[in-house]
Amino acid sequence: MSSTWDWQVFLQDTGGGQTYLEWMMSAWGWTLSVASLALVVALFFGSLVGILRTTPNRWFVAIGTVWTELFRNIPLLVQIFLWYHVLPSIFLTLRGVPSFILVVFALGFFTSARISEQVRAGIQALPQGQRYAGLAVGLTLPQTYRYVLLPMAFRIVIPPLTSESMNIVKNSSVAFAVSIMELTFFAMQVQEETSRGIEVYLAVTGLYFISAFTINRLALFIENRVQVPGILGGAK
């Protein structure tokens, strides 16, 4: 490999009617698509499980705990392979599901276990009087969660949710293992084709940084707009 950097590699034709730069932008789009959809899955299931773990019903608590421990204690790459190789053999309806969707759910469920812990901690950080006040004014328990507890809890857990949102972008790189055309897969392929690993991996690193940094800034803006005065160091 030459020691001289050659950024012109991105202007070369891949042989498929596009340049390596266009391919990289497409791969970035796949990375963001996997991460965004997986984050939606993670927020939905993580919030639901976090709620279950704070209810008075011990069966709901047990179900939530099993979910959290199951997905939190199995390595993400192993979960990707389970979804891709094992589950379609057990559940035949999954055989026709695109690998992109399987990766989204694998990454989403893995992250949901971590988010459930944060939602649980956010709810439990609130004074018990808020739950009792909601019930006292005639709200049902689900309504109390929806209108009283969750709006406050989510404001509290924005910082850890920001970290999970950044992590999900970085963790999306495991999708290369099932041939999703995301950034890591792109970098590996282009290095093999052009032997310009330094340029390719630096460019891909920059795109991962831009993605994570943008999420961080956006979450900080949201946090400053919705923080509650007097709650865990909120604005006064």
Rosetta constraint file for C-alpha pairs under 8 A:
AtomPair CA 1 CA 195 HARMONIC 6.45 0.50
AtomPair CA 1 CA 196 HARMONIC 7.50 0.50
AtomPair CA 5 CA 196 HARMONIC 7.98 0.50
AtomPair CA 5 CA 198 HARMONIC 7.55 0.50
AtomPair CA 5 CA 199 HARMONIC 6.77 0.50
AtomPair CA 6 CA 196 HARMONIC 7.64 0.50
AtomPair CA 6 CA 199 HARMONIC 7.14 0.50
AtomPair CA 7 CA 199 HARMONIC 6.37 0.50
AtomPair CA 8 CA 12 HARMONIC 6.90 0.50
AtomPair CA 9 CA 20 HARMONIC 7.16 0.50
AtomPair CA 9 CA 194 HARMONIC 7.68 0.50
AtomPair CA 9 CA 196 HARMONIC 7.51 0.50
AtomPair CA 10 CA 19 HARMONIC 6.36 0.50
AtomPair CA 10 CA 20 HARMONIC 4.60 0.50
AtomPair CA 10 CA 21 HARMONIC 4.68 0.50
AtomPair CA 11 CA 19 HARMONIC 5.45 0.50
AtomPair CA 11 CA 20 HARMONIC 6.18 0.50
AtomPair CA 11 CA 21 HARMONIC 6.24 0.50
AtomPair CA 12 CA 19 HARMONIC 5.34 0.50
AtomPair CA 12 CA 20 HARMONIC 6.18 0.50
AtomPair CA 13 CA 17 HARMONIC 6.69 0.50
AtomPair CA 13 CA 18 HARMONIC 5.64 0.50
AtomPair CA 13 CA 19 HARMONIC 4.32 0.50
AtomPair CA 13 CA 20 HARMONIC 6.45 0.50
AtomPair CA 14 CA 18 HARMONIC 5.90 0.50
AtomPair CA 14 CA 19 HARMONIC 5.47 0.50
AtomPair CA 14 CA 20 HARMONIC 5.98 0.50
AtomPair CA 18 CA 22 HARMONIC 6.14 0.50
AtomPair CA 18 CA 23 HARMONIC 6.84 0.50
AtomPair CA 19 CA 23 HARMONIC 6.31 0.50
AtomPair CA 20 CA 24 HARMONIC 6.02 0.50
AtomPair CA 20 CA 190 HARMONIC 7.82 0.50
AtomPair CA 21 CA 25 HARMONIC 6.27 0.50
AtomPair CA 22 CA 26 HARMONIC 6.23 0.50
AtomPair CA 23 CA 27 HARMONIC 6.12 0.50
AtomPair CA 23 CA 186 HARMONIC 7.65 0.50
AtomPair CA 24 CA 28 HARMONIC 6.11 0.50
AtomPair CA 24 CA 183 HARMONIC 6.82 0.50
AtomPair CA 24 CA 186 HARMONIC 6.63 0.50
AtomPair CA 25 CA 29 HARMONIC 6.27 0.50
AtomPair CA 26 CA 30 HARMONIC 6.43 0.50
AtomPair CA 26 CA 182 HARMONIC 7.86 0.50
AtomPair CA 27 CA 31 HARMONIC 6.24 0.50
AtomPair CA 27 CA 181 HARMONIC 5.58 0.50
AtomPair CA 27 CA 182 HARMONIC 4.28 0.50
AtomPair CA 27 CA 183 HARMONIC 4.98 0.50
AtomPair CA 27 CA 186 HARMONIC 6.46 0.50
AtomPair CA 28 CA 32 HARMONIC 6.22 0.50
AtomPair CA 28 CA 182 HARMONIC 6.14 0.50
AtomPair CA 28 CA 183 HARMONIC 5.62 0.50
AtomPair CA 28 CA 207 HARMONIC 7.41 0.50
AtomPair CA 29 CA 33 HARMONIC 6.03 0.50
AtomPair CA 29 CA 182 HARMONIC 7.55 0.50
AtomPair CA 30 CA 34 HARMONIC 6.10 0.50
AtomPair CA 30 CA 180 HARMONIC 7.83 0.50
AtomPair CA 30 CA 181 HARMONIC 6.58 0.50
AtomPair CA 30 CA 182 HARMONIC 5.12 0.50
AtomPair CA 30 CA 183 HARMONIC 7.73 0.50
AtomPair CA 31 CA 35 HARMONIC 6.15 0.50
AtomPair CA 31 CA 169 HARMONIC 7.10 0.50
AtomPair CA 31 CA 172 HARMONIC 6.41 0.50
AtomPair CA 31 CA 173 HARMONIC 7.46 0.50
AtomPair CA 31 CA 182 HARMONIC 4.93 0.50
AtomPair CA 31 CA 183 HARMONIC 6.29 0.50
AtomPair CA 32 CA 36 HARMONIC 5.83 0.50
AtomPair CA 32 CA 169 HARMONIC 6.93 0.50
AtomPair CA 33 CA 37 HARMONIC 6.11 0.50
AtomPair CA 34 CA 38 HARMONIC 5.96 0.50
AtomPair CA 34 CA 100 HARMONIC 7.31 0.50
AtomPair CA 34 CA 103 HARMONIC 7.51 0.50
AtomPair CA 34 CA 104 HARMONIC 5.72 0.50
AtomPair CA 34 CA 172 HARMONIC 6.54 0.50
AtomPair CA 35 CA 39 HARMONIC 5.99 0.50
AtomPair CA 35 CA 104 HARMONIC 7.47 0.50
AtomPair CA 35 CA 168 HARMONIC 5.70 0.50
AtomPair CA 35 CA 169 HARMONIC 5.11 0.50
AtomPair CA 35 CA 172 HARMONIC 5.97 0.50
AtomPair CA 36 CA 40 HARMONIC 6.45 0.50
AtomPair CA 37 CA 41 HARMONIC 6.41 0.50
AtomPair CA 37 CA 104 HARMONIC 6.31 0.50
AtomPair CA 37 CA 108 HARMONIC 7.82 0.50
AtomPair CA 38 CA 42 HARMONIC 6.01 0.50
AtomPair CA 38 CA 104 HARMONIC 4.73 0.50
AtomPair CA 38 CA 105 HARMONIC 6.27 0.50
AtomPair CA 38 CA 107 HARMONIC 5.85 0.50
AtomPair CA 38 CA 108 HARMONIC 4.24 0.50
AtomPair CA 38 CA 109 HARMONIC 8.00 0.50
AtomPair CA 38 CA 168 HARMONIC 7.62 0.50
AtomPair CA 39 CA 43 HARMONIC 5.97 0.50
AtomPair CA 39 CA 108 HARMONIC 5.98 0.50
AtomPair CA 39 CA 111 HARMONIC 7.74 0.50
AtomPair CA 39 CA 165 HARMONIC 6.81 0.50
AtomPair CA 39 CA 168 HARMONIC 7.01 0.50
AtomPair CA 40 CA 44 HARMONIC 6.21 0.50
AtomPair CA 40 CA 108 HARMONIC 7.48 0.50
AtomPair CA 41 CA 45 HARMONIC 6.19 0.50
AtomPair CA 41 CA 104 HARMONIC 7.85 0.50
AtomPair CA 41 CA 105 HARMONIC 6.86 0.50
AtomPair CA 41 CA 108 HARMONIC 5.04 0.50
AtomPair CA 41 CA 109 HARMONIC 7.04 0.50
AtomPair CA 41 CA 112 HARMONIC 7.48 0.50
AtomPair CA 42 CA 46 HARMONIC 5.39 0.50
AtomPair CA 42 CA 47 HARMONIC 7.99 0.50
AtomPair CA 42 CA 107 HARMONIC 7.93 0.50
AtomPair CA 42 CA 108 HARMONIC 4.41 0.50
AtomPair CA 42 CA 109 HARMONIC 5.82 0.50
AtomPair CA 42 CA 110 HARMONIC 7.63 0.50
AtomPair CA 42 CA 111 HARMONIC 5.52 0.50
AtomPair CA 42 CA 112 HARMONIC 4.12 0.50
AtomPair CA 42 CA 113 HARMONIC 7.92 0.50
AtomPair CA 42 CA 115 HARMONIC 7.09 0.50
AtomPair CA 43 CA 47 HARMONIC 5.71 0.50
AtomPair CA 43 CA 112 HARMONIC 6.36 0.50
AtomPair CA 43 CA 115 HARMONIC 6.89 0.50
AtomPair CA 44 CA 48 HARMONIC 6.24 0.50
AtomPair CA 44 CA 112 HARMONIC 7.82 0.50
AtomPair CA 45 CA 49 HARMONIC 6.01 0.50
AtomPair CA 45 CA 109 HARMONIC 7.33 0.50
AtomPair CA 45 CA 112 HARMONIC 5.79 0.50
AtomPair CA 45 CA 116 HARMONIC 7.73 0.50
AtomPair CA 46 CA 50 HARMONIC 5.93 0.50
AtomPair CA 46 CA 109 HARMONIC 7.96 0.50
AtomPair CA 46 CA 111 HARMONIC 7.64 0.50
AtomPair CA 46 CA 112 HARMONIC 4.04 0.50
AtomPair CA 46 CA 113 HARMONIC 6.00 0.50
AtomPair CA 46 CA 114 HARMONIC 7.30 0.50
AtomPair CA 46 CA 115 HARMONIC 4.96 0.50
AtomPair CA 46 CA 116 HARMONIC 4.19 0.50
AtomPair CA 46 CA 117 HARMONIC 7.93 0.50
AtomPair CA 46 CA 119 HARMONIC 7.47 0.50
AtomPair CA 47 CA 51 HARMONIC 6.13 0.50
AtomPair CA 47 CA 112 HARMONIC 7.75 0.50
AtomPair CA 47 CA 115 HARMONIC 6.92 0.50
AtomPair CA 47 CA 116 HARMONIC 5.65 0.50
AtomPair CA 47 CA 119 HARMONIC 6.06 0.50
AtomPair CA 48 CA 52 HARMONIC 6.30 0.50
AtomPair CA 48 CA 116 HARMONIC 7.48 0.50
AtomPair CA 49 CA 53 HARMONIC 6.30 0.50
AtomPair CA 49 CA 64 HARMONIC 4.97 0.50
AtomPair CA 49 CA 67 HARMONIC 7.54 0.50
AtomPair CA 49 CA 68 HARMONIC 7.77 0.50
AtomPair CA 49 CA 116 HARMONIC 5.56 0.50
AtomPair CA 50 CA 54 HARMONIC 6.81 0.50
AtomPair CA 50 CA 64 HARMONIC 6.97 0.50
AtomPair CA 50 CA 115 HARMONIC 7.55 0.50
AtomPair CA 50 CA 116 HARMONIC 4.11 0.50
AtomPair CA 50 CA 117 HARMONIC 6.18 0.50
AtomPair CA 50 CA 118 HARMONIC 7.47 0.50
AtomPair CA 50 CA 119 HARMONIC 5.12 0.50
AtomPair CA 50 CA 120 HARMONIC 4.58 0.50
AtomPair CA 51 CA 55 HARMONIC 6.60 0.50
AtomPair CA 51 CA 116 HARMONIC 7.82 0.50
AtomPair CA 51 CA 119 HARMONIC 7.17 0.50
AtomPair CA 51 CA 120 HARMONIC 6.38 0.50
AtomPair CA 51 CA 123 HARMONIC 7.94 0.50
AtomPair CA 52 CA 60 HARMONIC 5.23 0.50
AtomPair CA 52 CA 61 HARMONIC 5.53 0.50
AtomPair CA 52 CA 63 HARMONIC 7.73 0.50
AtomPair CA 52 CA 64 HARMONIC 5.78 0.50
AtomPair CA 53 CA 60 HARMONIC 6.48 0.50
AtomPair CA 53 CA 61 HARMONIC 4.19 0.50
AtomPair CA 53 CA 62 HARMONIC 7.42 0.50
AtomPair CA 53 CA 64 HARMONIC 5.43 0.50
AtomPair CA 53 CA 65 HARMONIC 6.80 0.50
AtomPair CA 53 CA 120 HARMONIC 6.53 0.50
AtomPair CA 54 CA 61 HARMONIC 6.78 0.50
AtomPair CA 54 CA 120 HARMONIC 6.30 0.50
AtomPair CA 54 CA 123 HARMONIC 7.41 0.50
AtomPair CA 54 CA 124 HARMONIC 7.31 0.50
AtomPair CA 55 CA 60 HARMONIC 7.01 0.50
AtomPair CA 55 CA 61 HARMONIC 6.74 0.50
AtomPair CA 56 CA 61 HARMONIC 7.87 0.50
AtomPair CA 57 CA 61 HARMONIC 6.40 0.50
AtomPair CA 58 CA 62 HARMONIC 6.07 0.50
AtomPair CA 59 CA 63 HARMONIC 6.18 0.50
AtomPair CA 60 CA 64 HARMONIC 6.15 0.50
AtomPair CA 61 CA 65 HARMONIC 6.08 0.50
AtomPair CA 62 CA 66 HARMONIC 6.15 0.50
AtomPair CA 63 CA 67 HARMONIC 6.27 0.50
AtomPair CA 64 CA 68 HARMONIC 6.21 0.50
AtomPair CA 65 CA 69 HARMONIC 6.08 0.50
AtomPair CA 66 CA 70 HARMONIC 5.86 0.50
AtomPair CA 67 CA 71 HARMONIC 6.30 0.50
AtomPair CA 67 CA 113 HARMONIC 6.86 0.50
AtomPair CA 68 CA 72 HARMONIC 5.81 0.50
AtomPair CA 68 CA 112 HARMONIC 7.72 0.50
AtomPair CA 68 CA 113 HARMONIC 4.38 0.50
AtomPair CA 68 CA 114 HARMONIC 7.25 0.50
AtomPair CA 68 CA 116 HARMONIC 7.02 0.50
AtomPair CA 68 CA 117 HARMONIC 7.69 0.50
AtomPair CA 69 CA 73 HARMONIC 5.87 0.50
AtomPair CA 69 CA 113 HARMONIC 7.24 0.50
AtomPair CA 70 CA 74 HARMONIC 6.71 0.50
AtomPair CA 71 CA 109 HARMONIC 6.66 0.50
AtomPair CA 71 CA 110 HARMONIC 5.13 0.50
AtomPair CA 71 CA 113 HARMONIC 5.86 0.50
AtomPair CA 72 CA 110 HARMONIC 6.23 0.50
AtomPair CA 72 CA 111 HARMONIC 7.87 0.50
AtomPair CA 72 CA 113 HARMONIC 5.57 0.50
AtomPair CA 72 CA 114 HARMONIC 6.81 0.50
AtomPair CA 74 CA 78 HARMONIC 6.85 0.50
AtomPair CA 74 CA 79 HARMONIC 6.76 0.50
AtomPair CA 75 CA 79 HARMONIC 6.42 0.50
AtomPair CA 76 CA 80 HARMONIC 6.26 0.50
AtomPair CA 76 CA 106 HARMONIC 7.72 0.50
AtomPair CA 76 CA 107 HARMONIC 7.17 0.50
AtomPair CA 76 CA 110 HARMONIC 6.68 0.50
AtomPair CA 76 CA 174 HARMONIC 7.96 0.50
AtomPair CA 77 CA 81 HARMONIC 6.41 0.50
AtomPair CA 77 CA 174 HARMONIC 6.41 0.50
AtomPair CA 78 CA 82 HARMONIC 6.16 0.50
AtomPair CA 79 CA 83 HARMONIC 6.19 0.50
AtomPair CA 79 CA 106 HARMONIC 6.16 0.50
AtomPair CA 79 CA 110 HARMONIC 7.94 0.50
AtomPair CA 80 CA 84 HARMONIC 6.14 0.50
AtomPair CA 80 CA 102 HARMONIC 7.72 0.50
AtomPair CA 80 CA 103 HARMONIC 6.20 0.50
AtomPair CA 80 CA 106 HARMONIC 5.70 0.50
AtomPair CA 80 CA 107 HARMONIC 7.55 0.50
AtomPair CA 80 CA 174 HARMONIC 7.86 0.50
AtomPair CA 80 CA 175 HARMONIC 7.78 0.50
AtomPair CA 81 CA 85 HARMONIC 5.56 0.50
AtomPair CA 81 CA 86 HARMONIC 7.17 0.50
AtomPair CA 81 CA 178 HARMONIC 7.98 0.50
AtomPair CA 82 CA 86 HARMONIC 4.81 0.50
AtomPair CA 82 CA 87 HARMONIC 6.10 0.50
AtomPair CA 83 CA 87 HARMONIC 5.27 0.50
AtomPair CA 83 CA 88 HARMONIC 7.18 0.50
AtomPair CA 83 CA 102 HARMONIC 6.06 0.50
AtomPair CA 83 CA 103 HARMONIC 7.45 0.50
AtomPair CA 83 CA 106 HARMONIC 6.58 0.50
AtomPair CA 84 CA 88 HARMONIC 6.84 0.50
AtomPair CA 84 CA 99 HARMONIC 6.80 0.50
AtomPair CA 84 CA 102 HARMONIC 6.57 0.50
AtomPair CA 84 CA 103 HARMONIC 7.83 0.50
AtomPair CA 84 CA 178 HARMONIC 7.53 0.50
AtomPair CA 85 CA 89 HARMONIC 7.04 0.50
AtomPair CA 86 CA 90 HARMONIC 6.69 0.50
AtomPair CA 87 CA 91 HARMONIC 5.79 0.50
AtomPair CA 87 CA 94 HARMONIC 7.22 0.50
AtomPair CA 88 CA 92 HARMONIC 5.42 0.50
AtomPair CA 88 CA 93 HARMONIC 7.07 0.50
AtomPair CA 88 CA 94 HARMONIC 4.80 0.50
AtomPair CA 88 CA 95 HARMONIC 4.96 0.50
AtomPair CA 89 CA 95 HARMONIC 7.50 0.50
AtomPair CA 91 CA 95 HARMONIC 7.71 0.50
AtomPair CA 93 CA 97 HARMONIC 7.67 0.50
AtomPair CA 97 CA 101 HARMONIC 6.76 0.50
AtomPair CA 97 CA 102 HARMONIC 7.11 0.50
AtomPair CA 98 CA 102 HARMONIC 6.70 0.50
AtomPair CA 99 CA 103 HARMONIC 6.15 0.50
AtomPair CA 99 CA 178 HARMONIC 6.99 0.50
AtomPair CA 99 CA 180 HARMONIC 7.46 0.50
AtomPair CA 100 CA 104 HARMONIC 6.30 0.50
AtomPair CA 100 CA 180 HARMONIC 6.63 0.50
AtomPair CA 101 CA 105 HARMONIC 6.39 0.50
AtomPair CA 102 CA 106 HARMONIC 6.12 0.50
AtomPair CA 103 CA 107 HARMONIC 5.96 0.50
AtomPair CA 103 CA 175 HARMONIC 6.43 0.50
AtomPair CA 104 CA 108 HARMONIC 5.80 0.50
AtomPair CA 105 CA 109 HARMONIC 5.83 0.50
AtomPair CA 106 CA 110 HARMONIC 6.15 0.50
AtomPair CA 107 CA 111 HARMONIC 6.16 0.50
AtomPair CA 107 CA 168 HARMONIC 7.54 0.50
AtomPair CA 107 CA 171 HARMONIC 7.70 0.50
AtomPair CA 107 CA 172 HARMONIC 7.28 0.50
AtomPair CA 108 CA 112 HARMONIC 5.95 0.50
AtomPair CA 109 CA 113 HARMONIC 6.62 0.50
AtomPair CA 110 CA 114 HARMONIC 7.43 0.50
AtomPair CA 111 CA 115 HARMONIC 6.31 0.50
AtomPair CA 111 CA 164 HARMONIC 7.33 0.50
AtomPair CA 111 CA 168 HARMONIC 7.33 0.50
AtomPair CA 112 CA 116 HARMONIC 5.89 0.50
AtomPair CA 113 CA 117 HARMONIC 6.72 0.50
AtomPair CA 114 CA 118 HARMONIC 6.68 0.50
AtomPair CA 114 CA 164 HARMONIC 7.91 0.50
AtomPair CA 115 CA 119 HARMONIC 6.16 0.50
AtomPair CA 115 CA 161 HARMONIC 7.01 0.50
AtomPair CA 115 CA 164 HARMONIC 7.50 0.50
AtomPair CA 116 CA 120 HARMONIC 6.00 0.50
AtomPair CA 117 CA 121 HARMONIC 6.11 0.50
AtomPair CA 118 CA 122 HARMONIC 6.05 0.50
AtomPair CA 118 CA 157 HARMONIC 6.37 0.50
AtomPair CA 118 CA 160 HARMONIC 7.05 0.50
AtomPair CA 118 CA 161 HARMONIC 7.64 0.50
AtomPair CA 119 CA 123 HARMONIC 6.20 0.50
AtomPair CA 119 CA 153 HARMONIC 6.83 0.50
AtomPair CA 119 CA 154 HARMONIC 7.08 0.50
AtomPair CA 119 CA 157 HARMONIC 6.86 0.50
AtomPair CA 120 CA 124 HARMONIC 6.16 0.50
AtomPair CA 121 CA 125 HARMONIC 5.99 0.50
AtomPair CA 122 CA 126 HARMONIC 6.91 0.50
AtomPair CA 122 CA 153 HARMONIC 4.61 0.50
AtomPair CA 122 CA 154 HARMONIC 6.87 0.50
AtomPair CA 122 CA 156 HARMONIC 5.99 0.50
AtomPair CA 122 CA 157 HARMONIC 5.87 0.50
AtomPair CA 123 CA 149 HARMONIC 6.39 0.50
AtomPair CA 123 CA 150 HARMONIC 6.99 0.50
AtomPair CA 123 CA 152 HARMONIC 7.93 0.50
AtomPair CA 123 CA 153 HARMONIC 5.12 0.50
AtomPair CA 125 CA 153 HARMONIC 7.77 0.50
AtomPair CA 126 CA 130 HARMONIC 7.28 0.50
AtomPair CA 126 CA 149 HARMONIC 7.63 0.50
AtomPair CA 126 CA 152 HARMONIC 7.84 0.50
AtomPair CA 126 CA 153 HARMONIC 7.21 0.50
AtomPair CA 127 CA 131 HARMONIC 7.81 0.50
AtomPair CA 128 CA 132 HARMONIC 6.55 0.50
AtomPair CA 129 CA 133 HARMONIC 5.84 0.50
AtomPair CA 130 CA 134 HARMONIC 6.24 0.50
AtomPair CA 130 CA 148 HARMONIC 7.09 0.50
AtomPair CA 130 CA 149 HARMONIC 7.23 0.50
AtomPair CA 131 CA 135 HARMONIC 6.42 0.50
AtomPair CA 131 CA 144 HARMONIC 6.55 0.50
AtomPair CA 131 CA 145 HARMONIC 7.91 0.50
AtomPair CA 131 CA 148 HARMONIC 7.39 0.50
AtomPair CA 131 CA 149 HARMONIC 6.97 0.50
AtomPair CA 132 CA 136 HARMONIC 5.92 0.50
AtomPair CA 133 CA 137 HARMONIC 6.34 0.50
AtomPair CA 134 CA 138 HARMONIC 6.86 0.50
AtomPair CA 134 CA 139 HARMONIC 5.61 0.50
AtomPair CA 134 CA 140 HARMONIC 7.90 0.50
AtomPair CA 134 CA 144 HARMONIC 5.33 0.50
AtomPair CA 134 CA 148 HARMONIC 6.77 0.50
AtomPair CA 135 CA 139 HARMONIC 4.99 0.50
AtomPair CA 135 CA 140 HARMONIC 6.19 0.50
AtomPair CA 135 CA 141 HARMONIC 6.75 0.50
AtomPair CA 135 CA 144 HARMONIC 6.67 0.50
AtomPair CA 139 CA 143 HARMONIC 5.61 0.50
AtomPair CA 139 CA 144 HARMONIC 5.81 0.50
AtomPair CA 140 CA 144 HARMONIC 6.06 0.50
AtomPair CA 141 CA 145 HARMONIC 6.34 0.50
AtomPair CA 142 CA 146 HARMONIC 6.17 0.50
AtomPair CA 143 CA 147 HARMONIC 5.85 0.50
AtomPair CA 143 CA 148 HARMONIC 7.72 0.50
AtomPair CA 144 CA 148 HARMONIC 5.19 0.50
AtomPair CA 144 CA 149 HARMONIC 6.37 0.50
AtomPair CA 145 CA 149 HARMONIC 4.75 0.50
AtomPair CA 145 CA 150 HARMONIC 5.52 0.50
AtomPair CA 146 CA 150 HARMONIC 5.70 0.50
AtomPair CA 146 CA 151 HARMONIC 7.25 0.50
AtomPair CA 147 CA 151 HARMONIC 6.66 0.50
AtomPair CA 148 CA 152 HARMONIC 6.92 0.50
AtomPair CA 149 CA 153 HARMONIC 5.98 0.50
AtomPair CA 150 CA 154 HARMONIC 5.90 0.50
AtomPair CA 151 CA 155 HARMONIC 6.62 0.50
AtomPair CA 152 CA 156 HARMONIC 6.55 0.50
AtomPair CA 152 CA 228 HARMONIC 7.93 0.50
AtomPair CA 153 CA 157 HARMONIC 6.38 0.50
AtomPair CA 154 CA 158 HARMONIC 6.17 0.50
AtomPair CA 155 CA 223 HARMONIC 7.04 0.50
AtomPair CA 155 CA 226 HARMONIC 6.59 0.50
AtomPair CA 155 CA 227 HARMONIC 5.95 0.50
AtomPair CA 155 CA 228 HARMONIC 7.47 0.50
AtomPair CA 156 CA 227 HARMONIC 7.62 0.50
AtomPair CA 156 CA 231 HARMONIC 7.71 0.50
AtomPair CA 156 CA 232 HARMONIC 7.28 0.50
AtomPair CA 157 CA 161 HARMONIC 6.10 0.50
AtomPair CA 158 CA 162 HARMONIC 5.98 0.50
AtomPair CA 158 CA 219 HARMONIC 7.22 0.50
AtomPair CA 158 CA 223 HARMONIC 6.42 0.50
AtomPair CA 159 CA 163 HARMONIC 6.64 0.50
AtomPair CA 159 CA 219 HARMONIC 7.71 0.50
AtomPair CA 159 CA 220 HARMONIC 7.92 0.50
AtomPair CA 159 CA 223 HARMONIC 7.79 0.50
AtomPair CA 160 CA 164 HARMONIC 6.38 0.50
AtomPair CA 161 CA 165 HARMONIC 6.09 0.50
AtomPair CA 162 CA 166 HARMONIC 6.28 0.50
AtomPair CA 162 CA 215 HARMONIC 7.17 0.50
AtomPair CA 162 CA 216 HARMONIC 6.26 0.50
AtomPair CA 162 CA 219 HARMONIC 6.04 0.50
AtomPair CA 163 CA 167 HARMONIC 6.06 0.50
AtomPair CA 163 CA 216 HARMONIC 7.81 0.50
AtomPair CA 164 CA 168 HARMONIC 6.02 0.50
AtomPair CA 165 CA 169 HARMONIC 6.75 0.50
AtomPair CA 165 CA 212 HARMONIC 7.97 0.50
AtomPair CA 165 CA 215 HARMONIC 7.12 0.50
AtomPair CA 166 CA 170 HARMONIC 6.70 0.50
AtomPair CA 166 CA 211 HARMONIC 7.85 0.50
AtomPair CA 166 CA 212 HARMONIC 4.94 0.50
AtomPair CA 166 CA 213 HARMONIC 7.92 0.50
AtomPair CA 166 CA 215 HARMONIC 6.48 0.50
AtomPair CA 166 CA 216 HARMONIC 7.21 0.50
AtomPair CA 167 CA 171 HARMONIC 5.87 0.50
AtomPair CA 167 CA 212 HARMONIC 7.92 0.50
AtomPair CA 168 CA 172 HARMONIC 5.98 0.50
AtomPair CA 169 CA 173 HARMONIC 7.61 0.50
AtomPair CA 169 CA 208 HARMONIC 7.47 0.50
AtomPair CA 169 CA 211 HARMONIC 7.39 0.50
AtomPair CA 169 CA 212 HARMONIC 6.90 0.50
AtomPair CA 170 CA 208 HARMONIC 6.95 0.50
AtomPair CA 170 CA 212 HARMONIC 7.94 0.50
AtomPair CA 173 CA 182 HARMONIC 7.04 0.50
AtomPair CA 173 CA 183 HARMONIC 7.00 0.50
AtomPair CA 173 CA 184 HARMONIC 5.62 0.50
AtomPair CA 173 CA 185 HARMONIC 7.80 0.50
AtomPair CA 175 CA 179 HARMONIC 6.70 0.50
AtomPair CA 175 CA 180 HARMONIC 5.47 0.50
AtomPair CA 175 CA 182 HARMONIC 7.13 0.50
AtomPair CA 175 CA 185 HARMONIC 7.98 0.50
AtomPair CA 176 CA 180 HARMONIC 5.22 0.50
AtomPair CA 176 CA 181 HARMONIC 6.85 0.50
AtomPair CA 176 CA 182 HARMONIC 6.65 0.50
AtomPair CA 176 CA 184 HARMONIC 6.27 0.50
AtomPair CA 176 CA 185 HARMONIC 4.85 0.50
AtomPair CA 179 CA 185 HARMONIC 6.99 0.50
AtomPair CA 180 CA 185 HARMONIC 7.00 0.50
AtomPair CA 181 CA 185 HARMONIC 5.69 0.50
AtomPair CA 181 CA 186 HARMONIC 6.28 0.50
AtomPair CA 182 CA 186 HARMONIC 6.10 0.50
AtomPair CA 183 CA 187 HARMONIC 6.16 0.50
AtomPair CA 183 CA 204 HARMONIC 6.37 0.50
AtomPair CA 184 CA 188 HARMONIC 6.27 0.50
AtomPair CA 184 CA 204 HARMONIC 7.49 0.50
AtomPair CA 185 CA 189 HARMONIC 6.18 0.50
AtomPair CA 186 CA 190 HARMONIC 6.05 0.50
AtomPair CA 187 CA 191 HARMONIC 6.02 0.50
AtomPair CA 187 CA 197 HARMONIC 7.61 0.50
AtomPair CA 187 CA 200 HARMONIC 5.86 0.50
AtomPair CA 187 CA 201 HARMONIC 6.13 0.50
AtomPair CA 187 CA 204 HARMONIC 6.99 0.50
AtomPair CA 188 CA 192 HARMONIC 6.41 0.50
AtomPair CA 189 CA 193 HARMONIC 6.31 0.50
AtomPair CA 190 CA 194 HARMONIC 5.82 0.50
AtomPair CA 190 CA 195 HARMONIC 7.41 0.50
AtomPair CA 190 CA 196 HARMONIC 7.53 0.50
AtomPair CA 190 CA 197 HARMONIC 7.71 0.50
AtomPair CA 190 CA 200 HARMONIC 7.26 0.50
AtomPair CA 191 CA 195 HARMONIC 4.75 0.50
AtomPair CA 191 CA 196 HARMONIC 5.44 0.50
AtomPair CA 191 CA 197 HARMONIC 4.83 0.50
AtomPair CA 191 CA 200 HARMONIC 6.94 0.50
AtomPair CA 196 CA 200 HARMONIC 6.29 0.50
AtomPair CA 197 CA 201 HARMONIC 5.86 0.50
AtomPair CA 198 CA 202 HARMONIC 6.02 0.50
AtomPair CA 199 CA 203 HARMONIC 6.13 0.50
AtomPair CA 200 CA 204 HARMONIC 6.20 0.50
AtomPair CA 201 CA 205 HARMONIC 5.91 0.50
AtomPair CA 202 CA 206 HARMONIC 6.18 0.50
AtomPair CA 203 CA 207 HARMONIC 6.44 0.50
AtomPair CA 204 CA 208 HARMONIC 6.32 0.50
AtomPair CA 205 CA 209 HARMONIC 6.18 0.50
AtomPair CA 206 CA 210 HARMONIC 6.12 0.50
AtomPair CA 207 CA 211 HARMONIC 6.14 0.50
AtomPair CA 208 CA 212 HARMONIC 6.22 0.50
AtomPair CA 209 CA 213 HARMONIC 5.86 0.50
AtomPair CA 210 CA 214 HARMONIC 5.96 0.50
AtomPair CA 211 CA 215 HARMONIC 6.42 0.50
AtomPair CA 212 CA 216 HARMONIC 6.24 0.50
AtomPair CA 213 CA 217 HARMONIC 6.24 0.50
AtomPair CA 214 CA 218 HARMONIC 6.09 0.50
AtomPair CA 215 CA 219 HARMONIC 6.01 0.50
AtomPair CA 216 CA 220 HARMONIC 6.14 0.50
AtomPair CA 217 CA 221 HARMONIC 6.23 0.50
AtomPair CA 218 CA 222 HARMONIC 6.31 0.50
AtomPair CA 219 CA 223 HARMONIC 6.00 0.50
AtomPair CA 220 CA 224 HARMONIC 6.19 0.50
AtomPair CA 221 CA 225 HARMONIC 6.35 0.50
AtomPair CA 222 CA 226 HARMONIC 6.22 0.50
AtomPair CA 223 CA 227 HARMONIC 5.67 0.50
AtomPair CA 227 CA 231 HARMONIC 7.88 0.50
AtomPair CA 227 CA 234 HARMONIC 5.57 0.50
AtomPair CA 227 CA 235 HARMONIC 6.74 0.50
AtomPair CA 228 CA 234 HARMONIC 5.36 0.50
AtomPair CA 228 CA 235 HARMONIC 6.64 0.50
AtomPair CA 229 CA 233 HARMONIC 7.45 0.50
AtomPair CA 229 CA 234 HARMONIC 4.67 0.50
AtomPair CA 229 CA 235 HARMONIC 4.75 0.50
AtomPair CA 229 CA 236 HARMONIC 4.95 0.50
AtomPair CA 230 CA 234 HARMONIC 5.39 0.50
AtomPair CA 230 CA 235 HARMONIC 6.87 0.50
AtomPair CA 230 CA 236 HARMONIC 6.40 0.50
